[in-house]
Amino acid sequence: MAGDFEKTDSFRDALEQLAYLRRFSGPPSEFWQAYLDALVTVGNARFGLVVRKRSSGDTDWRKVVASPANLGGEGLTKFFAGVEALCESALEDGEAKQEISSESGEGHTDMGLAIRLETGRSSEQWVAVFLLANTSATEADESIKRLLLANCMPADVQHYQTSNRAPGAASQAASVIDLVVMMDGKTRFLEMGMAFVNELAGQHHCERVSLGWEQRGYIRLKAISHSDKFEKKMQAVSELEKVMEEAHDQDEEIYWPPLDGETLITRDHEKFSESQGVKHLCSIPLRIDGEPVAVVTLERAGEPFLDEEIRLLRITADLAAPRLAELKRRDRWFGARWASGCREFLGKFLGPEKTWTKVLAIGGAIALAVLFFGGMNYRVEAPFLLRTENVSFLSAPFNGFIAEVDAEVGDVFETGQRLMSLDTRELLLDEAAAAADLSRFLREEEKARARNELAEMRIFSAQAEQARVQLETVRYNLSQAEIKSPFDAFVIEGELKKRLGAPVQKGDILFKVARLDRLYVESKVDERDIHEVKEGTMVEIAFASQPKQKFPAKVVLIEPVATTQNTENFFIVRAQLEEVPEDWWRPGMGGISKIEAGHRTFFWIIFHRTIDFLRMFFWI
């Protein structure tokens, strides 16, 4: 059967695929997937898996690729349970096989195979594992023989890529000197940076090369190849700066897709590659005295960056970094040049030594003068709440059940508008019964009058009056079954929509409503500041929900007795609004109020709390 399988079209296609892969020059992820697909076909396997682990200290095998990628079904559970043992055995002997199940009969069983892969890297160990379904021991041995014929291909491909790229890298090395000479002819930092990235883009066939420089702990984009101007707030620029910061923070060259076994963090590179559609990225830090000061990022849609090319970029970056840093220091913005000029002028004016010490002394004297003699209007800061003068509590008029609820907290209602209603079915029955009793007693009264039975007539008359009163009571309750707003107001409390059908007792508080046209400000002033507040002084308030808007008010009342809350004393200060309330104002809203307290010096404003504490502490 092995001979018949080797004559199939799929087997021949797999051999052609393996032959093609020997000259493969694409990214590693594509190679491993195509390589494993071909091995699965050559080995006549149902499922294949490539795993790896580091040679030093790593005990866990990590999956690289699988073929098919999403295979499911019976037998895989037992197969995966024995993968680690197969890998260790293949790592030691070069090959391994293990029976998984023997339910097929007739000498056939599911079999697990593993072969060691040669990659040319001593730092890692690679193994390919396969699942053969319904096979015999002889067929499994034949599959291992075929698979071992291709286990050295990863090392061959690595050698081919290295030797194929070496001449190109060597030819590019000669252009590094030209790049440095060209940079030396520039007199402005941005001009030199543009020349640097444009030349790198041309030499390495990149779609875009960008230069970012460290600025206050962050990388800021300075130059993009073939782009004189760019918008710094663009999302692509922000993402590119994060890519550069990722290389800068780790002080390592980072390339995407990462090489096999790479342990550097490449999350921002991956995100940028996906969002911008860039297949290959390479970020190289530029160092001065061993410390990274900038990063250059190269983007390429064609071939990936190989080790030799990255080493060439490293040499280029090391040669360009000092020239860029020196020109950036000299080619500073106006403020930096102005500060340098002032220092030189003050150095001549004050003396040749300790220039900045003298400048700081003069600056300190000026600051003290402003501190003691300068000032501004001081305002006492206090939290405030918006209050209303009229709050009404709406209670249940009788015992009953909640039928309908129209109001929620925050809803605005006009006078007489319904908020809710109680169930009236029982009251309607009571009304009908009371009306029937009244009619019956009136008839009995007439009959007694006709028979001239005075005593009976008076009894029925009293019973009729009792039934009439009961009927009026029921009808009154029916008229009160709808709870209506007593004035134009909005609901402060009353979440009754969740209680539909629930019973209520007469007198239970159903809603709390407040007027909208009689609002005032209630500030809580700390007892340490109450002596600064006087009636008639102006107040400015800002709501927490709208801090940019300020509204004036005037102090009209200071409560004479302090209120204690959380072991702290404060006084309630009431202020009348100077403007018509806004439509969005609601009682209970809060914010910060600033109460005018007169002119004070800067020293007093900054240190009066400290002075008061020291006086209390030292009793002076």
N, C-alpha and C positions, 0 to 999 in steps of 0.2 A: 504493500500500500504506500510505502514511502516513495517508491519509484513513480507510482501514479501521481502522487501529490506534486513531485518535482516537475512534472510535465504540464501542470496547470498554468493558465494564463496569469492568475494572481501571483503565483510563485515567481514567474519570469518578470512580472512587473515589479515585484519587491526587490529582485536582484538588480534591475535597472535603477531603481530608486537608490539602493545602496551605492551603486557605481557613481551616480550623480552626486551623492552626498560627500564623496571623497574630495570633491573640488568645491565644497560649499563655502560661501563667504558671507552669509547672512548672520543675523543675531543668534545667540546660543539657544534661546527658547524655541525658535523655529527649527533649528537643527535637531534638538532632542525629541521634539514631537514627531518629525518626519522619520528620524532614525528608529524610534520605538515602534511606529506604525509598520515599518518595513520588517523589523525583527518579529513582531507578532505574526505577520504573514509567513515569514520564512520558518518560524518554529511551529506553524499550524496551531497557534494558541488561541484560546478564547479571550484571554485578558492578559495585558502586560503592564508592568510597573517599573519605573526607574527610580531608585532611591540613592541617597548619599549620606555620608557623615564625615566629620572632620577626623583626621588621623590622631589628633592629640586630645585626650580627655573627653571626647564626645561619645556618649553611649546610645544616643537616639538616632534612629534612621529617619530621614526627612524625604518626603515624596517630592520628585521633580516633575515628572509627567506620567500620565496614565493613558492607556489605549485599550478599548474605547474609554473616553473620559467619564461617561456616566453609566457604565454597565451595572445592572442590578440582577438579582436572581439568586437561586439556591447555589450553594457551594462556595460563595464568596466569603461567607462568615468564617468557615473553617480555613479557607485559604489565607485570609488576612491574619488569622490567629497563629499561623505557622510561618508568616513572612519573615519575622525577625530571626528565627532559627535557620531558615533557608539562607538568609543574607550572611549570617555569621559563618555558616558552613562553606558557602561559595567564596567568601572572602579568604578563607584559609586554604581551600583546596582548588579554587578556580571554578568549580562547578558543584551543583548540588541538586538532588531531586528528593521528593517526599510524596508518599501516597496520601491523598486527602480523604477519599471515600471509595468504597468498593461495592456500591449498590447496583452497578450496571450488570454484573455477572459476566460469564464467558471470558474471564481473564482481563476484562477492561475495567478501568477505574479513572477517577479524576486525579490528576497528578500536578504537583507544584515543582517548577524548575527554576533554577537561579544560576547566573553566570557572572563572573567578575568582569567589570569593564575597565579597560586601560585608557586613562585620560591624559597621561603625561604630567599629572600634578601630584606630587607627593604629599601635599597637605590635605588631600581628600581621598576618600574611598567610595567607589561607585559600584552598584550592583543592579542588574536587570533581573526581574522576577516575572515568571509567566505561569498561567493556569492553563493546563491542557485538559480538555473535557473528554471523557469516555475514550481513553487511550490505553495502550498496553505498555509494558516496560520496554519492549523493543522499540516501539514508535517513540517513546520518550527519549531513549538513548540517541535515536537518529536526530530528533529535534535538537538535542544538546550539541551534537556534532555540527549541525548546520549553524546554530547560533554562535558557537565558538569561533567560526570562520570570520565573524564580523565584530568580535568583542574589542579589537584594537582600533576600530575606525575612529572613535573620538580623539585618540592621540594623533592619528594620521591627519585628521582635519585641523587640529590645533597646530601641528607642524606646518601644514600647507599654508594656513593663514599667516603664520609668522614669517615664513620665507617669502610669501607672495607680497607682503606689505613692506618688507625691509627695504627694498630699493626705493620705493616711494618715499619712505620716511627719511632715508639718507639724502634724497634729492631735496626734500623740504628743509633739511637742516642747513643747507647753504643759504637759504633765503632768510634765516634768522638774522644774520649780520646785516643784510639789506634793510630789514625791518628796524633794527636798532639805529642804523645810520639815518634812515628816514625820520625816525622819531626825534633824533638829536637836532634836526633842522626846524622843529616847531618851537614857537615861543609862547603859546597859550595852552593851558591844561586841556581844555575841551578839544582844541585842535589836535593835540597829540593823542588824546583818547580816541577821537574819531579815526585818525590814521591807524592807530593800533588795531581797533576792531575791524576796520575795513580790510586791512592787510591779512589779518587772521582769517576772515571770511573767505577771501580769495585763495589763500594758500591751502586751506583745509576743506574747500568746497562746501561751505556752510551757508544755509539760507539766512541765518542771522547770528551775529555775535554781539554780546552786550557786556558792558563794563560797569560794575557797581563799586562804590567806595564807601568805607565805613564812616559814619557820621553820627556821633553821639550814641554809639552802641548799636546802631542799625545800619543796614546796607541801603544806600540810596543810588538809584540808577543814574549814571552820568552820560553814557554814550551808547548808541545802538548803531550797528553798521548800516550804512546807506540811508540813515534817517537823521536829518539835521535837527528836527524838533519832534518831541513826543509829549503827550499829555501825562503828567505824573500821577494823576488821579485815576487813570484807566485801570480796570481790573487786571488786564494782562500785565501791566507794569508792576502792580502790587504783587501779583503771583510770581513774577520773575524775581522781584526783590526777595521774596520768601525763599525761592530756590537758591539764590546766592547766599542768604543768611544760613541756610542749611549746610552749605559747604564751608562757610566762614566759621560757624560755631564749632564744627567738628575738625576744622583745620586739615581737611583731607580733600583730595580730588574725588569727585562723585560723578559717576556716569550712569546714564539710564538708556536702555535696560541694564541693570547691574550684572556684572560677571558672576559666574557660578560660584557660590560659596561666599559672596560678599556680605559683610555684617554691618556695613554703615547704614545709617538711617537715610532713606531715600523717599520719604512720604511726599514731601513737597515737589520733588522731581517727578514722581509718578502723577501727582495731581495736575501739574503743569502740562505734562505730556498728554494727558487725557483731555484737558480743557482746550488746549491750543492745537492739538493734532500733530504734535512733534514726535517723531519716532525715536530720535536719538538725541540725548543731551550729555554735555560734559561741562562740569564746573571746576575751574582751577583757581585756588587761592593765590593771591599775590602777597608775598611776605617781605617785610622790612625788619632786619635784625631778628629773624626767626618768628616774628609775630605777623599774623594775617592782617592786612589793611584794606584789601580789595579782593574782588572775585570777578573773573571773566567767565561767561557762560556761552557755550557754543551750541547751536541747534542745527541738526542736519537730518534731512529726510531720506537720504540714500543709505550708505553703508554705516555700520556702527563704528564707534571709536575703539581702536585696538590699543594694546599695551604700548607698542612702539610709538604710535601717534601721540598718546597721552604723555609719554616721556619727553617727546619733542615739544609738546605744549608746555610742560613743566620748565624746560630750559628757556623757552621763549618768555614765560612769565617771570622767571628769576632775573632775566636780563632787563626786561622792561619795567619791573616794579620800581627800582631806584630812580629811574628817569622820570616816571610818572609822579612819584611821591615828591621829588624835588621841585618839579614844575608846579605841582599843586600847591606847595608851600609858598612859592613866590607869586603865583598867579591867584591871589586871594581876592575875595569880594571887597567892596569899598569899605565896609565897616571894619574888617580886619586890618586893611591898610591904614585906615584912619586911626585905629587904636595904636598901631605901631608908630605912626607919625607923632601922635600925642606923647607917647612914651619918650621918643627922642627929644621932643621939644621940652618936656618937663625935666628930662635929664640934664639938659643944658641950663635950664632956668634954676633948678634947685641944687644942682651939684652932680658930680659924676658918680657918686656912690649911693646905694640904697634908694634908688629913685622911687620904686613902688612903695617902699615903707613910708617915705615922705608924702607921697600922694595919698596913701591910706590915712595918714595922720590928718592931713588937711580935709580930706573927705569926711573923716570922723568928726572933726570940729564943726564942719558945716551941718552935718546930720544932727549933732547935739543942739546947735542953735535952732534949727528947725523944730526939733523935738520939744524944746522948752518954750520957744516964743511963737511958734506956729500953732495953728489950731483949726478946728472945724466945728460945725454944729453936731453936738452929741445927741444920739437918740437911744432911748431905752428899748431894747428888744424884748418882746414877750409873745408867747403863742396866744392865738385868739380863736374863738369859736363864734360863728354867726348864730344869733338867737332871734326868736320871734316873741312878741309881746302876748300873743293870744294863741294858746294851745288848747284844743278841745279833745276830750275823751268820749268816744261813742261806745255805749254799752248795749248789751242785749236787753230788749224791752220785756221779754218773757222767756220762759223755759221753752226750748225748741231745738230744731236741727238746722244746720246751715244748708241752704238750697242752692243759691247762686252767689258768686263773688265776682265783682267787676273791678275791684281795686287791688293794686299792688303798691308796695312801698315805692314812693317817688312819683306816683301818678298825680296829676293835677285835675281837680274837679271844680265845677262851678256850683253856685248855691242851688240846693235842691236836687242835684244830680245824684243818682243812686250809686252807692258803694257796694252794697250786697243786699240779699234778701234771705229771710228765714222760711222754712217749710211751713206752708199754711194749710196743708191737707187736713190735719187734725183739727185746726181751728174752724175750717169750713164745716166739718162734721159737727163740731160743737155749736156752730151757728145754726145749722139746720135743726139740731136737737133742741136748742133754746127757743127757736122760732116755733117749733112744733109744740113745745110745752106751753108757750105763751098763748098760742091759739086754743089749745085744749082747755087751759084754765079759764080763758075768757068765755068759752062756750059753757063750761060748768057754772060759771058765775051767772050767765044769762038764764040757765035752766033753774038755778036756785032762786033767782029773782022772780021767775015766772011762777014757781011753786010757793012764793012768799015765805021762803025759808031764809030768814035774815042771817042767822048764824052761819049757815053753809055758804051763803053768798059772800060774807065777809072773809071766810076762810079762803075761798077760791080767788077772791079779789087780791088778797095778800100774796097767794101763790103766783098769781099772774104778774103782780108787781115784781116779785122775786125773779121770775123768768125773764121779765123785761130788762131788769138790771144785768142779769147774766148775759142776755143777748147783746146789750150795749158794751159790756166788758169784752166779749168775744170780738165784736166788730171794731172796738178800739184797738185790740191787739192786732187784728188784721190790717188796720191802717198803719200800724207801727212795724209791720213785718219787713218793710223795705227801709234799710238804714241809708239816710241821705246826708249829703254834706250840708252843714249849717251855714257855711259861708264859702267864699272862694278860697280854696286851700289846697294843700297837697298832703299826701299820706306820709307820715313819719314812721309809724309802726302799724303792723297788721298783715302778716303773711297767712291769709286764710284760704288761699286756693288749694293748699295742700290738705285742708281739713274739711273738704266738701262732705256733707252728710254727718259730720261730727256733732254731738250734742253741746249746747251751751246753756248756762244757767242765767237767770235774770240778774242783771248787774255785772256780768262778766265784761271786761274791757275788750272790745272787738277792734277798734281802730283808734289811733292817735293822729289827729290832723292839726295842721298849723297854718296860720294866715301867711300870705305872701307879701302883704303890703306894709307890714310893721316889723322890720328887721333892725337889729342893732348889733354892735360888736361888743364882745365880752372878752377882755384880755386878762391873762393871769400874770401879774407883775411880781417878780421876786421881791421879798421883803428888803433885800439889800438895795433895791433901786426905787422903792416906792416913794422915798423922800424927794426924788427927782421929778415926780409926776405931779402936775397941778391941773385942777379943773380949768377947762377952756383951752388947754394946749392942743395943738394939732397932732393927728395920728395918721399914719400912712399904712395901709394894709395890703398884703399880697397873699392870694390864695395859693395853697399847695398845688392845686390843679392848673392854675394860670399864673405862675410866678412872674412872668414878664409884665403883667398888668398891675398897676398900683392904683388904689382908690383912697380918697381922703375921708377923714372922719374927725370928730372933735370930742374930747373928754367931757362928759356931762356928770359923771358920778364916780366916786371912789368909795367902795364899801369900807366902813370904819373898822371892821373886825377881820383879822386874817383867817385864811382857810388852810388847813393842814392836809397835805397829800404826800404819801411816801416819805414821811418824816421831814418834809420841807414845807415852809410857810410861804404863802403868796397872798396877794390882795387882788380882788376882782375890781377891774377898772372898766366902766361902761362908757362906750363912745357912740355918738350919734352919727350916722352916715351923712355926708355932705352932698351926695349925688343920689339920683334915682337908682334903686337896685336893678342889677342886670337880670335878664330873664332866666339865666342859668344858675342864679344863686339859690341855695337851699339852706334852711336852718340845719345846723350841725356841721356845715362845712368849716374848715379850719385853715390856718396858715400862720404867717408871722406878721406881727404889728410892730411898727417903729414909732415910738412916742417922743416928740421933741422935748429936749431937756436943756437947751441953751448951748452957748459956745463953751468949748473946753479946749485945753492945749493937747497936743499929740501925746505928750508925756503922761498927762492925767488919764487920757483915754486908754493908753496901753497898760499903765502900771497901777491904776487905782485899785484894782482887785488885789494885787499883790501887797500894796501898802496897807489895805484894810486887814488882810490876813496877818501881816507882821504886827500890826498894832494889837490885834486880838491875842496873838500868840505870846508876844512879849509884854502885853499890857502897858502900852505906852500911848 
